[in-house]
Amino acid sequence: MKPLDTSANPILVTHSRGGITESFHRGILCVVNSSGEIILSMGDTSQWCFPRSALKYFQHIPLIVSGAFDHFGFTLKELALMCGSHNGEAMHTETAEGILQKIGMQVSDLGCGAQPPTHKKDYLNLIYAGKEPTAIHNNCSGKHAGFLAWCKFMNASTSNYLDFEHPLHKEIKKYTALFHEIPESELVIGLDGCSAPIFGMPVYNQALAYKNLVNPITFSEDVQRACNLIAEAVTTYPEMIAGSKRYCTDLIKSTGGAIIGKTGADGIYSLAIPSKKWGITIKIDDGRMGPQYNVAQYLLEALKLVDEKVAAELHSYLSLELKNWAGHTTGMSEISQQLRDLNVNI
């Protein structure tokens, strides 16, 4: 094969067909230790981007710190869904509806928009029942239900809860800056796919945030409790974070919570390693969804952060067969040679 152009961020993943590299995906990876030092990286870790749904763990710190979580008697299962990007399976929609019932709100109050369930069978079940997707099926419905819960508890407006200047997002911005170790004034604000405000920062700072999630020792006791509750929620109910046939759920479940991961749209994946107090963020430059899982799984195996049994359970995410509609294998999605050549002895 012809050598690939490596003038930009390095190529992390390649898609091949018939022995030819048909497409490739450049990107960045950043691993920080408990002190916030970069101990492994590729690409420009100072590159700015939005964490997208990888921010969800931090968007619900205000819910817990404010007292709303305790006031409404939310369960860990419900908290996990608030932090998740779910498939819209029955277990997800039922949990989201339960959150709304506790706060006296309706599906129509959700501002995330209607979205079909992720899996075809769940979408077909809706059609066969004569129903259409609603906002409850949106992968962010749990997050938005949690947003509304904070508003109800704080007596803040629920009709405009997605406005950039709403008190909720000022509070979220404060904690985003705290965890990502960046001044609030430097955060870039944008509009997320679910219509909520989203904050952008360098890839390095996103890795810092995941380190801080499992190493919050410099924060106040109420913030530490919030971090511990979120970690407990997602490790106890990993199916709420994503759902069936999803890397986030499979990863947390297979490792028993030893690894906490969260995907974000446009090629983001962030991980927290509680035992080492490490944070990791991966960004695929072209925004393709899928390659970030190849990279995450490779790092976990190469760094020996998972044992052989867990590696075997998740190994299919490392090298993915690309299939056509007839079920024939047409090619492979694999880690690039550049990434394989990375010295991971840290």
N, C-alpha and C positions, 0 to 999 in steps of 0.2 A: 504494500500500500504506500501511497505517496505520503511524505511527512505532513503533519497538520500544522497550520499557522498557530503559533503560540505567542503572538505579539500582545494580546490582551490578557484578561484573566485566563488561567490555565483551563484546559479541557478536562473536565472531571468525568464525563460519561459519554460513551459513543453508542450510536445505534447502527448496527450493521445488517446488510442483506447481501447474500451471495458472495461473502468475502470482501465486500466493499463497505467502507465507512460511509453510510448514507447521510447521517446527520450527527452532529456532536453538540455538546452542551457545556459551555464555559461557566465558571462560577468561582465561588469563594468558600472557604471553610476556615473556621476560627475556633480554637480550643483554648479556654482560659482556665487557670488553676484557682485555688481558693483565695489567692492574693490578687487576682485580677490580671495576672501576667499571661501574655500569650505564650503557650508552650508548644503549639503546633498550628500551622496555618498554610494556606495556599491562596493566592490571589490578593486583591486589595481589601484588607479588612477594614479600611477606613471608608470604603464605599457606602454611600447612603442608600437606604431602601426602607420600605415599610414592612414591619413584621407580620402585618395582616392578622390572621387568626392566631398566630403564635403569641399575640399580645393578650389573649383572653385570660390567661391565669392572673395577669396583673390588673385587668379591667374589673375584677371582682374583689380586689383588696378593699375598696371603699365599702362594699356591701357588708363585709365582716367587721371591719373596724368601726363602722357607724353604729353597729348593734342591730342592724336590720336582719342579719342572718339568724340571730338568736330570737329576735322579736317575733318573727313569722314561723319559727320552729322548722326551718328548712333542714332537710336531711343531707347527708354526705352525697347521696345519689343525686339529689337535685343540684347540689353545688357542682358536682362533676359535669352535669349536663350544661350548666351555665358556662363552664369553661370549655365546652366541647364544640366540635364542628361535626355534627352528627349526620347520620344517613337518612333521617326521617323514617326510621323503622318504628313499628308500633310502640316498642319500649321507650323510644325517644319522645314521640308525640304525647304519649300518656303522661310521661314525667313532666314535660313542659306544660301540659294542661293542668297538672296538679299544682305547679308553681303559681300559675295564674289564678287558680281557685283560691289559694291561700291569701293572695293579695287583693282579691275582689276585682280582677281585671279579666278582659276577654281576649280571644284570639285577634279580634279586630283592632285591639289596642297596640298590637305589635307592628312596628314600623319597618320590619326587615323585608317585607314583600313575600309573595308566594313563590315557592320553588318546588319542583317535583322531587320525590324521594330519590336518593342516589341509585338504588338498585332497581332494575327493570321490574322485578317481580312485585316489589312494593308499589311501584307506580301503576302496574297493571291491576293490582288488587283494588286500588282507588277507582280506576276506570270501571272495573267490573261491578263495583258497588255504586256506580252512578255518581261518583264524587270527583271533585277537582282539587288539585293541590292548593293549600292555603299557606299562610305565614307560619303555621305550626310545623309544617314540613320543612321549612327553611333550615338549613344547617346551623344557623345562628339564632334560632328561636329561643333556646335556653339562655343565651347571653342576653337577649333583649328582655326576656322575662325577669332576669336578674336586675337589669337596668331599671325596669319599672318598679321592682320591689324597693330599690334604694329610693326612688322618687316618692313612692307612697309613704315610706317610713320617715323621710325627711320633709314631707309636705311640700315637695317640689312639683312643678307642673309635669304631668305625664303626656300632655298633648303635643308638646314640642321637645320631648326628651332627647331627640337626635340633633338638636341645634348645637353648633360649635360652642356657643357661649352659655349653654345650659350648665347650671351648677354641678351636675353629675360629671360632665366631661372636664370641667375645671379640676374636680377632685381626682378623676382618673389621670389627668395630665400631671398632677402633683406626684402621684405614686409612680407613674411611668418614668418621670424624671429621676425619682429616688432610686428605683431599681436599676435603671439603665445608666445611672451615674452621669447624667448630663443635665445641664441647666434647663429649666422649663423654657426659657427664652430661645433656646437653640433647637428645640423640637420642631419639626415640620409637620403641619397638620394637613390631612387630606380626607377624602371621603371613601370609606371602605365599600366593599361590594354589597354589604347589608345595610348601607345608608348611614352607618354610625361613623363618627369622627375616628380617624386613625392617625397615629403619630409615627413619624419617620426619624430614623437615627442610623449611625454607622453599624455595620455588621458586628464590629467588635463590641459595641455597647449592648447589642442584643444577646451576645454570648455572656456578657457580664450579668445581665438581668437573670438569666437562668442559673448562673452560679449563685446569685443572691437569693433566689427563690429557695434553694436548699441550704443556704449558709447565711441566714438573715441576722447574724449575731450583733451587727452594729445598729440594728433597727430597734424601735421601741417594742415593748412586750406585746402590745396589741397587734402590731404588724407581724411580729414573729408568730403569734398565734394564727393569724390569717394565713401565713405561708404554710404552717404545719397542717392546718385544716384543708387547704387546697391540695397539698401533697397527699394527705390521707384520703381525700375524696377521690382523686383520680386513680390512685393505686388500688383502692377498694372497689371502685366501679369503672374499670377501664373501658367497658362497653359503652359508657355514656360519652366518652371523649370523642369517639368516632363511630364504631359499630362493626358489624361483621365484614370480613375481608378488607380491613383497613390496618395500615401499618401502626398507627398510634396505639390502637387497642391491642393488637397482637404483641407489640413491643412491651407495653406496660404489663400485660397479662403474663407473657412468657418469662419476664424477668422478675415477676412478683413485686414490681415497684422499685427494683434496683436501678432502673433507668426510667426517667420521665421525659416523654417526648411530646411535641406538638407541631403539627403542620401549619403552614400559612400559605395562602394563595400566592401565585406567581413565583413558585419555586423556593419557598422558605421552609426550613426545618430546624427547630431548636431542641436541644436536649439538656437535661440536668442530670448529673451523676452524683446522687446523694452521698455515697461512700467516700468519694474523693473531693466533694464540693467543687466540681468542675461545671463549667457551662460551655456548650457547643452551639454554634449557629452555622448553617449551610445556606447559601443563596445560589440558585441557578439563574444565570444572567438572563436567559431568554424567557424565563417564566414558565417553562414547561413543567407540568406536574408529573412526578414520577421519578425523574433522575435524582431528586434530593433523597429519596428513600434508598436508592443504590448507594449513594455516598454515605448516608448515615449508617447503614448496615455494614459497609466496608470498614468504617472507622471503629465501630463497636467490636468487630472481630479482630481487626488489626491491632487495636490497642488492648485487646484481651479484657474488655469490659464486660463481656458475657462469656459464660462457660461453653463447653462444646455442645452440651445438650440444647441450650438456648440458641446457640449459633445455628445448629441444625434445624431447629423449628422455624427460624426466621430467614434462613439462607436463601430462600426463593426470592426474597426482596433484593438480593445482591446482584443476581444475574437473571433478568427477566426474558422469557421467550416472547417474542412478538408474533402474534397469530393473526390470520385473516379471518373473514367471516365463515369460511368453510372449516375452520379449526386447524389449518395447517400452520406449522411454524415457518415464518418468513424471515426471521432474523433474531437478533439479540440486543438487549439493552444492557451494557456492561460498563464497569469501571474502566477509565482510560489508563493507558500505560503511564502517563504522567502521574496519576494518583498512586498507582502501584509502586512507582519509584520513590514516593515520598518516604523519608526516614521517620518512622513512627516510634523510635526508641526514646521515649520520654519517661 
